[in-house]
Each structure stands twice: as structure tokens, then as C-alpha cells.
Amino acid sequence: MAKWDRIEIERKMSVEELDQRIKKLEKNVKVLNRLHFIKNRYNGDSVEVAASKSGVTKMVGYIWQERWNEDGYEGLMPRYGGGRPAKLSDEDKIQLKELLSKRDDWTTKEIKKLIKERFGPDFSEKHVRTILRDLGLKFAKPYPKDLQKTKGC
């Protein structure tokens, strides 16, 4: 046995049960890829070979195997750290939506200025559009009104 395979893979479930989980998780690509890695290890591949087949580095393979050996299937679930806190709280977003509902002809620049004055953060216009989309609001470029058509020519 090669020196990088001194850590044995623990058989937390049968190959059949592993295959069933793989079939169920076709949509969850991250877990599916990790299950394929484990199956390759069950089939006798080294960590390096199994990791290569899964498209990850050898070190990632060792991390997956360690998590499998410690927690079984649950250890393969992605662990998200949470990320950076939002500059606008949920309450701020609710207030913003109420303010925007008072008028229906806001421009992105006006909304950007409103957010800066009322809530503090200075967002780019692109991010303002992302916030509006997250709030379920629609935005579009306004078309100029043809005054001659409304007068009746």
C-alpha cells in the first residue's frame, strides 16, 4: 500500500446504499461528487486517484475522507460559514420598500441617494438594482411620453 493511503476509509454504509444516495442526489452536485469520491475509495482507489477522478486536489480528498470517517454521510454536506453581514438589515429593506411604494417613478440614482441618506451605505447602481430585485420590485428604463398623441392631433 502506498504511503498516502495509510488512512483507511471506513465503510459507513453498504455499496448499495451508497448507490441509492447517489441516484437521489443527482441535483445536489457537491454532495454527489463527494459520494462518487467515497465510492471510488470503496473500490480501492487511492485518495489521490479518487480525488483526481472527482476533479479536486489530493488535500481536498483527504478532507472529504476525514469528514466521512468522522460523521459519515452528514460529514459530506457543505458547511457554509455565513459570509459578510449585510449592510442593510431586513428592517431597513422593509422601510426602503415602503418608501419606494409612495412613488412609482424612481430612478436608480435617486434610490441610491435615498439609501445613502436614510440608511448609510453607498451602494453602486448595479447593487441597488440587485436589492430591488431581491425585494421583488421591477425596474425598467422609462420611455418618454409623446405629448402630441395625448392632445389628439
C-alpha positions as a printed Julia matrix, in Angstrom:
153×3 Matrix{Float64}:
   0.0    0.0     0.0
   1.33   3.46   -0.88
   2.22   5.8     1.98
  -0.6    8.26    1.22
  -3.19   5.51    1.77
  -2.28   4.71    5.36
  -5.61   6.12    6.5
  -8.24   3.53    5.68
 -11.72   4.52    4.52
 -14.41   3.45    6.96
 -17.42   1.72    5.47
 -20.25   3.73    6.98
 -22.85   2.19    4.62
 -23.08  -0.56    2.05
 -22.2   -0.01   -1.6
 -25.89  -0.5    -2.49
 -26.98   2.2    -0.03
 -24.25   4.46   -1.36
 -25.54   3.9    -4.92
 -29.11   4.74   -3.8
 -27.94   8.01   -2.25
 -26.05   8.85   -5.43
 -29.2    8.31   -7.53
 -31.28  10.5    -5.18
 -28.77  13.35   -5.16
 -28.29  13.88   -8.87
 -29.37  17.52   -8.44
 -27.09  18.25   -5.46
 -23.84  18.22   -7.39
 -21.5   18.96   -4.47
 -22.68  16.05   -2.34
 -22.95  13.82   -5.41
 -19.32  14.5    -6.33
 -18.25  13.69   -2.77
 -20.23  10.44   -2.8
 -18.52   9.44   -6.04
 -15.19  10.12   -4.34
 -16.19   7.83   -1.44
 -17.39   5.14   -3.86
 -14.06   5.31   -5.69
 -12.28   4.89   -2.36
 -14.53   1.87   -1.61
 -13.47   0.42   -4.97
  -9.83   0.57   -3.91
  -8.66   3.84   -5.5
  -6.06   5.81   -3.56
  -7.07   9.2    -2.21
  -5.02  10.83   -4.94
  -6.68   8.85   -7.76
 -10.21   9.21   -6.33
  -9.68  12.95   -5.87
  -8.38  13.27   -9.41
 -11.47  11.48  -10.75
 -13.63  13.9    -8.75
 -11.74  16.9   -10.08
 -10.31  18.04   -6.74
  -6.86  18.14   -5.19
  -5.44  15.36   -3.04
  -5.74  17.58    0.06
  -9.47  18.12   -0.56
  -9.81  14.35   -0.95
  -8.23  13.86    2.47
 -10.59  16.44    3.96
 -13.62  14.65    2.46
 -12.38  11.29    3.69
 -11.74  12.63    7.18
 -15.23  14.13    7.32
 -16.67  10.83    6.04
 -14.77   8.83    8.65
 -15.91  11.16   11.46
 -19.54  11.88   10.51
 -20.47   9.52    7.68
 -22.91  10.85    5.1
 -23.68  14.01    7.1
 -20.0   14.94    7.01
 -20.17  15.33    3.23
 -22.78  18.09    3.41
 -21.37  21.53    2.52
 -20.6   23.7     5.52
 -21.15  27.37    4.86
 -19.53  29.96    7.08
 -22.2   32.61    6.66
 -20.24  35.32    4.9
 -20.13  39.04    5.4
 -23.07  40.66    7.23
 -25.46  42.69    5.1
 -25.15  46.47    5.15
 -28.94  46.79    5.04
 -30.87  44.87    7.68
 -34.17  43.17    6.91
 -35.97  46.01    8.7
 -34.11  48.55    6.57
 -35.21  46.72    3.44
 -38.83  46.75    4.59
 -38.61  50.51    5.23
 -36.99  51.01    1.84
 -39.77  49.09    0.1
 -42.39  51.23    1.9
 -40.6   54.43    0.87
 -40.39  53.29   -2.72
 -44.09  52.36   -2.82
 -45.06  56.02   -2.25
 -43.91  56.86   -5.78
 -43.66  54.82   -8.94
 -41.17  56.82  -10.99
 -37.9   56.36   -9.11
 -34.61  56.28  -10.95
 -31.75  54.06   -9.83
 -29.69  57.15   -8.99
 -32.49  58.51   -6.81
 -32.83  55.2    -4.98
 -29.06  55.06   -4.46
 -29.15  58.57   -2.98
 -32.16  57.68   -0.8
 -30.38  54.6     0.6
 -27.24  56.63    1.37
 -29.2   59.41    3.12
 -31.59  57.19    5.1
 -29.53  54.07    5.85
 -25.86  54.99    5.37
 -24.28  52.58    2.87
 -23.18  53.93   -0.51
 -24.0   51.15   -2.97
 -23.21  51.04   -6.66
 -26.16  51.4    -9.03
 -25.71  47.77  -10.04
 -26.08  46.66   -6.42
 -29.13  48.91   -5.98
 -30.75  47.02   -8.87
 -29.86  43.73   -7.13
 -31.51  44.96   -3.92
 -34.62  45.98   -5.85
 -34.79  42.55   -7.5
 -34.42  40.88   -4.07
 -37.3   43.0    -2.77
 -39.47  41.72   -5.62
 -39.61  45.1    -7.32
 -39.36  45.6   -11.04
 -37.31  48.29  -12.66
 -37.11  49.47  -16.22
 -35.9   52.36  -18.26
 -38.76  54.86  -18.56
 -39.9   55.77  -22.04
 -40.54  59.44  -22.86
 -44.2   60.33  -23.32
 -45.32  61.64  -26.69
 -47.37  64.7   -25.82
 -48.78  65.06  -29.36
 -50.54  61.68  -29.15
 -52.3   62.67  -25.94
 -53.53  66.02  -27.38
 -55.43  64.34  -30.18
 -53.57  65.94  -33.15
